[in-house]
Amino acid sequence: MKDEFLISSNEKEFIIKALESEQRVDGRRPFDVRKLNVKFGPDDGAVEVQLGQTRVAVVVTADLSEPYGDRPNEGTINFAVEFSPMASPAFETGRPSEDAVEVVRVLERSLRESGAIDTEALCVLAGRKVWNLKVIVHILDHGGALLDTASMAVLAALVSMRVPDVSIGGETGQEVIVHPPQVKEPVPLNIHHLPLAITLAFFGDGELVVVDPSMKEEAAMSGSMTVCLNPHEELCTVQKGGGVAISPAQLMRCIRIAAAKVKDRALQLKEYLAANDQARQEKRIKRRSAAPEEQGAATVVGASEVGKVVK
């Protein structure tokens, strides 16, 4: 990521001197990561993730739309990144920042282009109706390792996302019937693997390496690299935005370090997701027991009967 936080020469020298002794100014060792916290919102696909001082909120929405002509059997997934005015000292309103563009680029490569999301499973009626997923990433606080936090937040939001159950029918037999959650349980997305990003920062000539850099460490680093892998150690993408050059041996070392961290982080994510699923099931049971007689209506989405309600 682009340096946005300025520190004095003395502070930069102190950070590097501490790293030479395998110490970091926040008390961590070089390969230690900051505390992770994941909070799920009341709606499906709404998540807030905090990694140290970095906070990212993600909201996923889904709507039915026509597919692209060259991919009639595939749904779509689009990413957008918005910085809060208080997220970073160098934030400028009115135009997308370089960091926002970089976050979108990494998310697209690690999630969409790697095949993590099954876009064919988003197809409802070939050539006519598919699910269009919109992933809005809100950067609330930028305290370093932004790509790592955004990657975790987006993945957690997508895994927790549910789309309405649908069926094909109606008067013509070619209409999409969208069932409300009171009638049929919403359906989770089909996700093949869990790619997560790990950022490594380089100092000096590149021999000093740390994982999950803080904002001050990013201001003092000579370069950085973000590695996206899944828990099976399959490499999804690598992002290196300039800075000091690294050797092939150093690159492989960084990938091995990142692979170990991804496994730990994926386990944490699964624990949070399991707890959220449990809470979701309990909420559903309470809702149904409170109003067992409540019936929903199905919305028919057809070529000429959009919005028609069938009892």
C-alpha positions as CSV (number, residue, x, y, z in Angstrom):
1,M,0.0,0.0,0.0
2,K,1.1,3.6,-0.6
3,D,2.7,5.3,2.4
4,E,0.3,7.8,3.9
5,F,1.6,8.2,7.4
6,L,4.6,10.4,8.0
7,I,7.1,9.7,10.8
8,S,10.3,11.4,11.8
9,S,13.7,10.1,10.8
10,N,14.5,9.3,14.4
11,E,11.4,7.2,14.8
12,K,12.1,5.4,11.5
13,E,15.6,4.6,12.7
14,F,14.3,3.4,16.1
15,I,11.8,1.0,14.4
16,I,14.6,-0.5,12.2
17,K,17.0,-0.8,15.1
18,A,14.4,-2.6,17.1
19,L,13.7,-5.0,14.2
20,E,17.4,-5.8,14.0
21,S,16.9,-7.2,17.6
22,E,13.8,-9.0,16.5
23,Q,11.6,-6.6,18.4
24,R,8.8,-4.3,17.3
25,V,7.6,-1.1,18.8
26,D,4.2,-2.5,19.7
27,G,5.8,-5.5,21.6
28,R,5.3,-8.1,18.9
29,R,7.9,-10.4,17.4
30,P,8.6,-10.1,13.6
31,F,6.1,-12.8,12.6
32,D,3.4,-12.1,15.2
33,V,0.1,-10.8,14.0
34,R,-2.3,-8.4,15.8
35,K,-5.5,-9.5,17.5
36,L,-8.4,-10.3,15.2
37,N,-12.0,-9.6,16.0
38,V,-15.0,-10.4,13.7
39,K,-18.5,-9.0,14.3
40,F,-21.5,-10.1,12.2
41,G,-24.4,-7.7,11.6
42,P,-28.1,-8.5,12.0
43,D,-28.4,-9.0,8.3
44,D,-26.8,-11.7,6.2
45,G,-23.6,-10.6,4.5
46,A,-22.8,-7.7,6.9
47,V,-19.5,-8.0,8.8
48,E,-17.0,-5.8,10.6
49,V,-13.5,-7.0,11.1
50,Q,-10.8,-5.4,13.2
51,L,-7.1,-6.3,13.0
52,G,-5.2,-4.2,15.5
53,Q,-6.1,-0.6,14.8
54,T,-7.5,-1.4,11.3
55,R,-11.2,-1.7,11.0
56,V,-13.2,-2.7,7.8
57,A,-16.9,-3.1,7.4
58,V,-18.4,-5.1,4.5
59,V,-21.9,-5.3,3.2
60,V,-22.9,-7.8,0.5
61,T,-26.2,-7.4,-1.4
62,A,-27.8,-9.5,-4.1
63,D,-30.3,-8.7,-6.8
64,L,-31.5,-10.5,-9.9
65,S,-30.4,-9.1,-13.2
66,E,-29.7,-10.2,-16.7
67,P,-26.4,-11.9,-17.3
68,Y,-23.6,-10.7,-19.7
69,G,-24.2,-11.9,-23.3
70,D,-20.9,-13.8,-23.4
71,R,-21.6,-15.6,-20.0
72,P,-25.3,-16.4,-20.0
73,N,-24.8,-19.1,-17.3
74,E,-22.8,-17.1,-14.8
75,G,-23.8,-14.5,-12.1
76,T,-21.6,-11.6,-11.3
77,I,-19.7,-10.2,-8.4
78,N,-18.5,-6.6,-8.1
79,F,-16.4,-4.9,-5.5
80,A,-16.3,-1.3,-4.4
81,V,-14.1,0.3,-1.7
82,E,-15.0,3.5,0.2
83,F,-12.7,5.2,2.7
84,S,-14.2,6.9,5.7
85,P,-13.0,10.5,6.0
86,M,-11.4,9.6,9.3
87,A,-9.8,6.3,8.0
88,S,-6.5,7.8,6.9
89,P,-4.6,11.1,7.3
90,A,-4.1,11.3,3.6
91,F,-7.7,10.6,2.6
92,E,-9.0,12.9,-0.1
93,T,-12.7,13.1,-0.9
94,G,-14.0,13.3,-4.5
95,R,-11.9,10.7,-6.1
96,P,-10.9,7.0,-5.5
97,S,-7.5,6.8,-3.7
98,E,-4.7,4.6,-5.0
99,D,-5.2,2.4,-2.0
100,A,-8.9,1.9,-2.9
101,V,-8.0,0.8,-6.4
102,E,-5.4,-1.6,-5.1
103,V,-7.8,-3.2,-2.6
104,V,-10.3,-3.8,-5.4
105,R,-7.6,-5.2,-7.7
106,V,-6.4,-7.7,-5.0
107,L,-10.0,-8.7,-4.1
108,E,-10.9,-9.4,-7.7
109,R,-7.8,-11.5,-8.3
110,S,-8.0,-13.5,-5.1
111,L,-11.7,-14.1,-5.0
112,R,-13.2,-13.8,-8.5
113,E,-10.3,-14.8,-10.8
114,S,-9.1,-17.6,-8.6
115,G,-12.5,-19.3,-8.8
116,A,-13.2,-19.1,-5.1
117,I,-16.8,-18.0,-5.8
118,D,-18.8,-20.3,-8.0
119,T,-20.4,-17.8,-10.4
120,E,-22.2,-20.6,-12.3
121,A,-24.1,-21.4,-9.1
122,L,-25.4,-17.8,-9.2
123,C,-27.4,-18.5,-12.4
124,V,-31.1,-18.8,-11.8
125,L,-32.4,-19.0,-15.4
126,A,-29.8,-19.3,-18.1
127,G,-29.6,-16.3,-20.3
128,R,-32.3,-14.4,-18.4
129,K,-31.8,-14.1,-14.7
130,V,-28.7,-14.4,-12.5
131,W,-27.7,-13.2,-9.1
132,N,-25.6,-10.0,-9.1
133,L,-23.5,-9.7,-5.9
134,K,-22.4,-6.2,-4.8
135,V,-19.6,-6.2,-2.2
136,I,-19.2,-2.7,-0.6
137,V,-16.0,-2.4,1.5
138,H,-16.0,0.5,4.0
139,I,-12.6,1.4,5.4
140,L,-13.3,2.7,8.9
141,D,-9.8,2.9,10.3
142,H,-6.5,2.4,8.4
143,G,-4.0,1.2,10.9
144,G,-1.8,-0.9,8.7
145,A,-2.2,-4.2,6.7
146,L,-5.3,-2.9,5.1
147,L,-5.4,-5.7,2.4
148,D,-5.3,-8.4,5.1
149,T,-8.2,-6.9,7.0
150,A,-10.3,-6.2,3.9
151,S,-9.7,-9.7,2.6
152,M,-10.8,-11.3,5.9
153,A,-13.9,-9.0,6.0
154,V,-15.0,-9.7,2.5
155,L,-14.5,-13.4,2.8
156,A,-16.5,-13.5,6.1
157,A,-19.3,-11.5,4.5
158,L,-19.5,-13.7,1.5
159,V,-19.5,-16.9,3.5
160,S,-22.2,-15.6,5.8
161,M,-24.3,-14.2,2.9
162,R,-27.6,-15.9,2.0
163,V,-29.6,-15.3,-1.1
164,P,-33.4,-16.1,-1.3
165,D,-34.4,-19.5,-2.5
166,V,-35.8,-19.4,-6.0
167,S,-37.8,-21.8,-8.3
168,I,-38.9,-21.6,-11.8
169,G,-42.7,-21.7,-12.5
170,G,-45.5,-19.2,-12.8
171,E,-48.1,-19.1,-15.6
172,T,-45.6,-19.4,-18.4
173,G,-43.3,-21.9,-16.6
174,Q,-40.4,-19.5,-17.3
175,E,-40.8,-17.1,-14.4
176,V,-38.4,-16.8,-11.4
177,I,-40.3,-17.2,-8.1
178,V,-38.4,-15.7,-5.2
179,H,-39.4,-17.3,-1.9
180,P,-39.3,-15.1,1.3
181,P,-37.3,-16.5,4.3
182,Q,-40.5,-17.2,6.1
183,V,-41.4,-19.8,3.5
184,K,-38.0,-21.2,2.4
185,E,-34.7,-20.9,4.1
186,P,-32.3,-18.6,2.2
187,V,-29.4,-20.4,0.4
188,P,-25.7,-19.8,1.1
189,L,-23.2,-19.0,-1.7
190,N,-21.2,-21.8,-3.2
191,I,-17.6,-21.0,-2.2
192,H,-14.8,-23.4,-3.3
193,H,-12.0,-22.2,-1.1
194,L,-11.0,-19.5,1.4
195,P,-8.3,-17.2,0.0
196,L,-6.9,-14.8,2.6
197,A,-4.3,-12.1,2.3
198,I,-1.1,-11.8,4.4
199,T,1.1,-8.6,4.1
200,L,4.8,-8.7,4.7
201,A,6.9,-5.6,5.1
202,F,10.6,-5.3,4.2
203,F,13.1,-3.0,5.8
204,G,16.6,-1.9,4.9
205,D,17.8,-4.0,2.0
206,G,14.9,-6.4,2.3
207,E,16.4,-8.9,4.7
208,L,14.4,-7.6,7.6
209,V,10.8,-8.9,7.3
210,V,7.7,-8.6,9.4
211,V,4.2,-9.9,9.1
212,D,1.1,-7.7,9.5
213,P,2.8,-4.3,9.6
214,S,1.3,-1.4,11.7
215,M,0.8,2.0,10.2
216,K,4.1,3.3,11.6
217,E,5.9,0.2,10.3
218,E,4.4,0.8,6.8
219,A,5.8,4.4,7.0
220,A,9.3,3.1,7.8
221,M,9.4,0.1,5.4
222,S,11.4,-0.2,2.2
223,G,8.7,-2.2,0.5
224,S,5.9,-4.7,1.0
225,M,4.3,-7.7,-0.6
226,T,0.8,-9.1,-0.1
227,V,0.4,-12.9,-0.6
228,C,-3.0,-14.4,-1.0
229,L,-3.4,-18.1,-0.4
230,N,-6.0,-20.6,0.8
231,P,-5.5,-23.0,3.7
232,H,-4.5,-25.7,1.2
233,E,-1.4,-23.6,0.4
234,E,-2.6,-22.9,-3.1
235,L,-1.3,-19.5,-4.2
236,C,-4.1,-17.2,-5.5
237,T,-2.2,-13.9,-6.2
238,V,0.8,-11.9,-5.2
239,Q,0.8,-8.1,-5.0
240,K,4.1,-6.2,-4.8
241,G,3.7,-2.5,-5.2
242,G,7.3,-1.4,-5.8
243,G,9.9,-0.8,-3.2
244,V,13.0,-2.8,-2.5
245,A,13.7,-5.8,-4.8
246,I,13.7,-9.3,-3.3
247,S,15.4,-12.5,-4.5
248,P,13.5,-15.6,-5.6
249,A,14.7,-17.3,-2.4
250,Q,13.2,-14.5,-0.3
251,L,10.0,-14.7,-2.3
252,M,9.6,-18.4,-1.5
253,R,10.4,-17.8,2.1
254,C,7.7,-15.1,2.4
255,I,5.2,-17.4,0.7
256,R,5.9,-20.1,3.3
257,I,5.5,-17.7,6.1
258,A,2.2,-16.4,4.7
259,A,0.9,-20.0,4.2
260,A,1.4,-20.7,7.9
261,K,-0.4,-17.5,8.9
262,V,-3.3,-18.2,6.5
263,K,-3.9,-21.6,8.1
264,D,-4.1,-19.9,11.5
265,R,-6.3,-17.1,10.3
266,A,-8.7,-19.5,8.4
267,L,-9.2,-21.5,11.6
268,Q,-10.1,-18.3,13.4
269,L,-12.5,-17.3,10.6
270,K,-14.2,-20.7,10.8
271,E,-14.7,-20.4,14.5
272,Y,-16.4,-17.0,14.1
273,L,-18.5,-18.3,11.3
274,A,-19.6,-21.4,13.3
275,A,-20.6,-19.1,16.2
276,N,-22.6,-16.9,13.8
277,D,-24.4,-19.9,12.3
278,Q,-25.3,-21.1,15.7
279,A,-26.7,-17.7,16.6
280,R,-28.5,-17.5,13.3
281,Q,-30.2,-20.9,13.9
282,E,-31.3,-19.9,17.4
283,K,-32.8,-16.7,16.0
284,R,-34.7,-18.6,13.3
285,I,-36.1,-21.1,15.8
286,K,-37.3,-18.2,18.0
287,R,-38.9,-16.5,15.1
288,R,-40.8,-19.5,13.9
289,S,-42.0,-20.5,17.4
290,A,-43.2,-17.0,18.0
291,A,-45.3,-16.9,14.8
292,P,-45.9,-20.5,13.5
293,E,-48.9,-19.5,11.5
294,E,-47.2,-16.7,9.6
295,Q,-47.1,-17.3,5.9
296,G,-45.0,-15.4,3.3
297,A,-45.7,-14.6,-0.3
298,A,-43.5,-15.5,-3.2
299,T,-42.5,-12.8,-5.7
300,V,-42.6,-13.8,-9.3
301,V,-39.9,-12.2,-11.5
302,G,-40.9,-12.7,-15.1
303,A,-40.5,-10.9,-18.4
304,S,-43.8,-9.2,-18.1
305,E,-44.9,-9.8,-14.5
306,V,-42.2,-8.3,-12.3
307,G,-43.5,-7.7,-8.8
308,K,-46.5,-10.1,-9.1
309,V,-47.3,-11.8,-5.8
310,V,-48.5,-15.3,-5.7
311,K,-50.1,-16.6,-2.5
